[in-house]
Amino acid sequence: MSKNFDVCIRGDGIVGRTLALLLARERLRVALVSGPAHQPPSEDVRAYAINAPSRALLTQLRAWPEGAAVTPVSQMNVWGDSGGRLDFTPPAGHEAGLAWIVDVPALEQSLAQALRFAPEVERVSSPDDAKAALTVVCEGRQSSSRSEFGAGWTVKPYDQKAVAARLQAEHPHGGVARQWFGQGEVLALLPLGGAEGSSLALVWSVPVARAEVLQKMSPAELTAALYQVCGDEVGPLTLISPVASWPLNLSSAGRWVGPGWALAGDAAHTVHPMAGQGLNLGLADASTLAGVLQQREYWRNLGDEKLLRRYERARKADVLAMTTVTEGLHGLFAHSDSRWQALRNWGMQGVARSGPLKAWLTRQATG
């Protein structure tokens, strides 16, 4: 027999759990629908780049991981394929870091721990177990609920895959994140293991055929392929994890809200991972939606479509801006022609010389 709640959240990933905690602070009764039971991977190699607003949000919810699971980024070095280079450091008043690289399992566990102290949130196994004025879908890009609400889903494949793994460097990383653009590929080496650590998260966006080749390589062959891109910038590397991969695409829902329902996180939108902002966009969705519900007129129902449109309008603008940036970068670096390489190199050098433009880009990256 189903129970009555104020809000039903479908999907208990990072965005769903964060939203549940935010709504619990408003004393709303929340049903958190767990997905089907699955066997977790033996080793999760994913890591998220968390910006300052997302870190502040998770800290307020007492869900920020501690210790070596969090690595502050003190500097970001970016290379083009024709000698261009950009170095970013925290802007004034933002000395703590450009971003924080967080292990996914540690963040999930911190949120699960925080939920134990939120009696307003109850886990249920099925949406049928919960009647609520508002249903929020946080099931990720593979959501099975979007079609139920008629939201629609548009996908633009990039014909690329992200190849991810963990590496051990011979020298401490010093909190420096590194990224290489060129020949239609984006390679990122992100610092892990805390400020004094020497392990790295590899995220390499490559054409599908290239990804399949990389996954079949031996550890020595894979590190040799890495050296061809990054040279001796990080010194000797050792592969210390399995190699994972997943397809990349740009996708979005036609509608984010309707009478009694809303979409959030990857269930509403996905972007290219080159900017590392996917989860930050999802957490901003949760924060904005919770704020809209908290500030509603006393006579409005939680599922009022006009109320939910406020959330959609606020978030679509930010997501569109990030989509424009990542689409532009992807298109710019997808061409291997020498004229495009010269243009990219000229652009990176121009940004490096322009203090105001570089400072603006840094502020955008840090949130």
VEXDREN-2710 file (C-alpha; in Angstrom, 1 decimal):
% VEXDREN-2710
k/r/px/py/pz
1/MET/0.0/0.0/0.0
2/SER/1.4/3.4/-1.0
3/LYS/2.2/6.1/1.5
4/ASN/1.7/9.9/1.1
5/PHE/4.7/12.2/0.7
6/ASP/5.3/15.8/-0.4
7/VAL/7.9/15.0/-3.0
8/CYS/9.0/11.7/-4.6
9/ILE/12.5/11.6/-6.0
10/ARG/13.2/8.9/-8.6
11/GLY/16.9/8.1/-8.5
12/ASP/19.2/8.0/-5.5
13/GLY/22.4/9.1/-7.2
14/ILE/24.4/12.2/-6.1
15/VAL/21.8/14.7/-7.5
16/GLY/18.8/12.8/-6.1
17/ARG/20.4/12.5/-2.6
18/THR/21.4/16.1/-2.5
19/LEU/17.9/17.3/-3.5
20/ALA/16.4/15.0/-0.8
21/LEU/18.6/16.5/1.9
22/LEU/17.7/20.1/0.7
23/LEU/14.0/19.3/0.9
24/ALA/14.3/17.6/4.2
25/ARG/15.7/20.9/5.6
26/GLU/12.4/22.5/4.6
27/ARG/10.6/19.8/6.6
28/LEU/9.1/18.3/3.5
29/ARG/8.3/14.5/3.5
30/VAL/10.5/12.9/0.8
31/ALA/10.3/9.5/-0.8
32/LEU/13.7/8.6/-2.3
33/VAL/13.2/5.8/-4.9
34/SER/16.2/3.5/-5.1
35/GLY/17.1/2.1/-8.5
36/PRO/17.1/-1.7/-9.2
37/ALA/19.7/-3.6/-7.3
38/HIS/23.0/-4.0/-9.1
39/GLN/26.5/-5.3/-8.5
40/PRO/28.8/-2.3/-8.2
41/PRO/32.0/-2.4/-10.2
42/SER/35.0/-3.9/-8.4
43/GLU/36.8/-0.6/-8.7
44/ASP/35.1/2.7/-9.6
45/VAL/37.7/4.9/-11.5
46/ARG/35.4/7.9/-11.8
47/ALA/36.2/11.3/-10.2
48/TYR/34.3/14.6/-10.3
49/ALA/35.6/18.1/-10.5
50/ILE/33.6/20.1/-7.9
51/ASN/33.4/23.9/-8.1
52/ALA/33.1/26.3/-5.2
53/PRO/29.3/26.6/-5.2
54/SER/28.9/22.8/-5.2
55/ARG/31.4/22.4/-2.5
56/ALA/29.6/25.0/-0.4
57/LEU/26.3/23.3/-0.9
58/LEU/27.6/19.8/0.1
59/THR/29.4/21.3/3.1
60/GLN/26.1/23.0/4.3
61/LEU/24.4/19.6/4.0
62/ARG/27.3/18.0/6.0
63/ALA/28.0/15.7/3.0
64/TRP/31.4/16.9/2.0
65/PRO/34.0/14.0/2.0
66/GLU/37.2/14.4/4.0
67/GLY/40.8/13.2/3.8
68/ALA/42.5/11.8/0.8
69/ALA/39.2/11.5/-1.1
70/VAL/39.3/15.2/-1.8
71/THR/42.1/16.9/-3.7
72/PRO/42.2/20.7/-4.1
73/VAL/43.3/21.9/-7.5
74/SER/45.8/24.7/-7.1
75/GLN/46.6/25.2/-10.7
76/MET/45.2/24.1/-14.2
77/ASN/47.6/23.9/-17.1
78/VAL/46.0/23.6/-20.6
79/TRP/47.9/22.8/-23.8
80/GLY/46.9/23.1/-27.5
81/ASP/48.3/21.1/-30.3
82/SER/50.4/23.9/-31.9
83/GLY/52.4/25.2/-28.9
84/GLY/49.5/27.1/-27.3
85/ARG/49.3/27.0/-23.5
86/LEU/47.1/28.5/-20.8
87/ASP/47.8/28.3/-17.0
88/PHE/45.1/29.1/-14.6
89/THR/45.4/29.9/-10.9
90/PRO/42.6/30.8/-8.4
91/PRO/41.2/34.3/-8.7
92/ALA/41.6/36.9/-6.0
93/GLY/39.5/35.9/-2.9
94/HIS/39.3/32.3/-4.1
95/GLU/42.6/31.0/-2.7
96/ALA/41.3/27.7/-1.5
97/GLY/41.5/26.2/-5.0
98/LEU/40.2/26.3/-8.6
99/ALA/38.2/23.2/-7.9
100/TRP/38.3/20.0/-5.9
101/ILE/38.7/16.5/-7.4
102/VAL/36.5/14.1/-5.5
103/ASP/36.3/10.3/-5.6
104/VAL/32.8/9.2/-6.6
105/PRO/32.4/6.4/-4.0
106/ALA/33.5/8.7/-1.2
107/LEU/31.0/11.4/-2.2
108/GLU/28.1/8.8/-2.5
109/GLN/29.0/7.5/1.0
110/SER/29.1/10.9/2.5
111/LEU/25.6/11.7/1.1
112/ALA/24.3/8.3/2.4
113/GLN/25.7/9.1/5.8
114/ALA/24.0/12.5/5.9
115/LEU/20.6/10.9/4.9
116/ARG/20.8/8.7/8.0
117/PHE/20.2/11.9/10.0
118/ALA/17.3/13.1/7.8
119/PRO/14.1/11.4/9.2
120/GLU/12.0/13.3/6.6
121/VAL/13.5/11.1/3.9
122/GLU/12.3/7.6/3.4
123/ARG/13.7/5.1/0.9
124/VAL/11.2/3.2/-1.1
125/SER/11.7/0.5/-3.7
126/SER/9.2/1.7/-6.3
127/PRO/7.4/4.9/-7.3
128/ASP/4.2/3.0/-6.8
129/ASP/5.0/3.0/-3.1
130/ALA/4.8/6.8/-2.9
131/LYS/2.0/9.3/-3.6
132/ALA/3.3/12.8/-3.9
133/ALA/2.3/16.2/-5.2
134/LEU/5.6/16.5/-7.0
135/THR/7.8/13.8/-8.7
136/VAL/11.4/14.8/-9.5
137/VAL/13.3/12.5/-11.9
138/CYS/17.0/12.3/-11.1
139/GLU/17.6/8.9/-12.8
140/GLY/20.5/10.0/-15.1
141/ARG/20.8/10.1/-18.8
142/GLN/19.3/6.6/-19.1
143/SER/16.1/7.6/-17.3
144/SER/13.1/5.4/-17.9
145/SER/10.7/7.9/-16.5
146/ARG/11.1/10.8/-19.0
147/SER/8.9/9.1/-21.6
148/GLU/6.2/8.5/-18.9
149/PHE/5.9/12.3/-18.5
150/GLY/6.2/13.1/-22.2
151/ALA/9.4/15.1/-21.7
152/GLY/11.1/14.0/-25.0
153/TRP/14.8/13.4/-25.3
154/THR/17.2/14.7/-28.0
155/VAL/20.6/13.1/-28.4
156/LYS/23.6/14.4/-30.5
157/PRO/26.3/11.7/-30.5
158/TYR/29.9/12.9/-30.6
159/ASP/31.2/9.7/-32.1
160/GLN/33.6/9.7/-29.1
161/LYS/34.1/7.7/-25.9
162/ALA/35.6/8.8/-22.6
163/VAL/38.4/6.4/-21.5
164/ALA/39.1/6.5/-17.8
165/ALA/41.6/4.9/-15.5
166/ARG/43.8/5.6/-12.4
167/LEU/47.5/6.2/-12.7
168/GLN/50.3/6.4/-10.2
169/ALA/53.0/9.1/-10.9
170/GLU/56.5/8.9/-9.6
171/HIS/56.4/12.4/-8.3
172/PRO/53.7/14.3/-6.3
173/HIS/51.2/16.1/-8.4
174/GLY/51.3/19.3/-6.4
175/GLY/47.5/19.8/-6.9
176/VAL/48.1/20.6/-10.6
177/ALA/45.4/19.5/-13.1
178/ARG/46.5/19.1/-16.7
179/GLN/44.6/19.0/-19.9
180/TRP/45.7/18.5/-23.6
181/PHE/43.6/19.4/-26.6
182/GLY/44.5/18.3/-30.1
183/GLN/43.7/16.1/-33.1
184/GLY/40.1/15.8/-32.0
185/GLU/41.0/14.4/-28.6
186/VAL/41.0/15.8/-25.1
187/LEU/43.2/14.3/-22.4
188/ALA/42.9/15.2/-18.8
189/LEU/45.1/14.1/-15.8
190/LEU/43.4/15.1/-12.6
191/PRO/45.2/15.0/-9.2
192/LEU/44.0/12.5/-6.6
193/GLY/44.9/11.3/-3.1
194/GLY/44.9/14.6/-1.4
195/ALA/47.1/17.6/-1.6
196/GLU/50.3/15.6/-1.0
197/GLY/49.2/12.7/-3.3
198/SER/50.8/11.4/-6.5
199/SER/48.0/9.4/-8.1
200/LEU/46.0/10.7/-11.1
201/ALA/42.6/10.2/-12.7
202/LEU/42.8/9.8/-16.5
203/VAL/39.9/11.0/-18.6
204/TRP/40.6/10.8/-22.3
205/SER/38.0/11.7/-24.8
206/VAL/38.8/10.0/-28.1
207/PRO/37.0/8.8/-31.3
208/VAL/35.2/5.5/-30.7
209/ALA/37.6/3.4/-32.8
210/ARG/40.6/4.9/-30.9
211/ALA/38.9/4.1/-27.6
212/GLU/38.5/0.5/-28.5
213/VAL/42.2/0.3/-29.4
214/LEU/43.2/1.9/-26.1
215/GLN/41.1/-0.5/-24.0
216/LYS/42.8/-3.5/-25.6
217/MET/46.3/-2.2/-24.9
218/SER/48.6/-3.6/-22.2
219/PRO/49.4/-1.3/-19.3
220/ALA/52.8/-0.5/-20.9
221/GLU/51.3/0.2/-24.2
222/LEU/48.7/2.5/-22.7
223/THR/51.2/4.6/-20.8
224/ALA/53.4/4.8/-23.9
225/ALA/50.4/6.2/-25.8
226/LEU/49.9/8.8/-22.9
227/TYR/53.6/9.9/-23.2
228/GLN/53.0/10.6/-26.9
229/VAL/50.5/13.3/-25.8
230/CYS/51.9/14.7/-22.5
231/GLY/55.6/14.0/-23.0
232/ASP/57.5/14.1/-19.7
233/GLU/55.2/16.7/-18.1
234/VAL/54.2/14.4/-15.3
235/GLY/57.1/12.0/-15.3
236/PRO/56.9/8.1/-15.3
237/LEU/53.3/6.7/-14.9
238/THR/52.0/3.4/-13.9
239/LEU/48.5/2.1/-14.6
240/ILE/46.9/1.0/-11.3
241/SER/43.3/0.3/-12.2
242/PRO/41.1/-1.3/-14.9
243/VAL/40.3/0.9/-17.9
244/ALA/36.7/2.0/-18.3
245/SER/34.9/3.7/-21.1
246/TRP/31.5/5.2/-22.0
247/PRO/30.0/7.0/-25.0
248/LEU/29.8/10.8/-25.1
249/ASN/26.9/12.8/-26.4
250/LEU/25.1/16.1/-26.0
251/SER/21.6/15.5/-24.9
252/SER/18.6/17.4/-23.5
253/ALA/15.0/17.0/-22.6
254/GLY/12.4/19.0/-24.6
255/ARG/10.6/19.9/-21.4
256/TRP/12.0/19.9/-17.9
257/VAL/8.8/20.4/-16.0
258/GLY/5.1/19.7/-16.2
259/PRO/2.1/19.4/-13.9
260/GLY/3.4/17.5/-10.9
261/TRP/6.8/16.6/-12.3
262/ALA/10.3/18.0/-13.0
263/LEU/13.6/16.7/-14.3
264/ALA/17.1/17.4/-12.8
265/GLY/20.7/16.5/-13.5
266/ASP/21.6/14.2/-16.3
267/ALA/17.9/13.2/-16.7
268/ALA/17.4/16.8/-18.0
269/HIS/20.7/17.5/-19.8
270/THR/24.3/16.2/-20.5
271/VAL/27.3/18.1/-21.8
272/HIS/30.8/17.1/-23.0
273/PRO/33.0/16.3/-20.1
274/MET/35.9/18.5/-21.3
275/ALA/34.9/21.4/-19.0
276/GLY/34.3/19.0/-16.0
277/GLN/31.0/20.8/-15.2
278/GLY/28.4/18.0/-15.6
279/LEU/27.8/17.2/-11.9
280/ASN/28.1/20.9/-11.0
281/LEU/25.2/21.6/-13.3
282/GLY/23.2/18.9/-11.7
283/LEU/23.8/20.1/-8.2
284/ALA/22.9/23.6/-9.2
285/ASP/19.6/22.1/-10.5
286/ALA/18.9/20.6/-7.1
287/SER/19.8/23.8/-5.3
288/THR/17.6/26.0/-7.6
289/LEU/14.6/23.6/-7.5
290/ALA/14.8/23.5/-3.7
291/GLY/14.9/27.3/-3.5
292/VAL/11.9/27.7/-5.9
293/LEU/9.9/25.3/-3.7
294/GLN/10.9/27.0/-0.5
295/GLN/10.0/30.4/-1.8
296/ARG/6.6/29.4/-3.3
297/GLU/3.4/31.4/-2.5
298/TYR/1.6/29.7/0.4
299/TRP/-1.4/28.9/-1.8
300/ARG/0.6/27.1/-4.5
301/ASN/0.8/23.3/-4.6
302/LEU/4.3/21.8/-4.9
303/GLY/3.4/20.4/-8.3
304/ASP/2.1/23.7/-9.7
305/GLU/3.4/23.9/-13.3
306/LYS/3.8/27.7/-13.2
307/LEU/5.9/27.4/-10.1
308/LEU/8.1/24.7/-11.6
309/ARG/8.5/26.9/-14.7
310/ARG/10.6/29.3/-12.6
311/TYR/13.1/26.5/-12.0
312/GLU/13.2/25.5/-15.6
313/ARG/13.8/29.1/-16.8
314/ALA/16.5/29.7/-14.3
315/ARG/18.4/26.5/-15.1
316/LYS/18.0/26.3/-18.8
317/ALA/19.9/29.6/-19.2
318/ASP/23.0/28.3/-17.3
319/VAL/23.0/25.0/-19.0
320/LEU/22.7/26.6/-22.5
321/ALA/25.7/28.8/-21.7
322/MET/27.8/25.8/-20.7
323/THR/26.6/23.8/-23.7
324/THR/27.6/26.7/-26.0
325/VAL/31.1/26.7/-24.5
326/THR/31.7/23.0/-24.7
327/GLU/30.1/22.8/-28.2
328/GLY/32.4/25.6/-29.4
329/LEU/35.5/24.0/-28.0
330/HIS/34.6/20.6/-29.3
331/GLY/34.1/22.0/-32.8
332/LEU/37.3/24.1/-32.7
333/PHE/39.5/21.1/-31.7
334/ALA/37.8/18.5/-33.8
335/HIS/39.7/19.6/-36.9
336/SER/43.2/18.4/-37.6
337/ASP/43.9/20.7/-40.5
338/SER/47.0/22.9/-40.0
339/ARG/45.0/26.1/-40.5
340/TRP/42.7/25.1/-37.6
341/GLN/45.8/24.3/-35.5
342/ALA/47.2/27.8/-36.2
343/LEU/43.9/29.4/-35.3
344/ARG/43.7/27.4/-32.0
345/ASN/47.2/28.4/-31.1
346/TRP/46.6/32.0/-31.9
347/GLY/43.4/32.0/-29.8
348/MET/45.1/30.4/-26.8
349/GLN/48.0/32.8/-27.0
350/GLY/45.6/35.7/-27.2
351/VAL/43.7/34.6/-24.1
352/ALA/47.0/34.1/-22.2
353/ARG/48.0/37.7/-23.0
354/SER/44.5/39.1/-22.1
355/GLY/44.3/39.5/-18.3
356/PRO/40.6/40.4/-18.1
357/LEU/39.5/37.6/-20.5
358/LYS/41.7/35.0/-18.7
359/ALA/40.3/36.2/-15.3
360/TRP/36.7/35.9/-16.7
361/LEU/37.4/32.3/-17.9
362/THR/38.8/31.4/-14.5
363/ARG/35.8/32.8/-12.7
364/GLN/33.5/30.7/-14.9
365/ALA/35.5/27.6/-14.2
366/THR/35.4/28.1/-10.5
367/GLY/31.7/28.8/-10.5
END
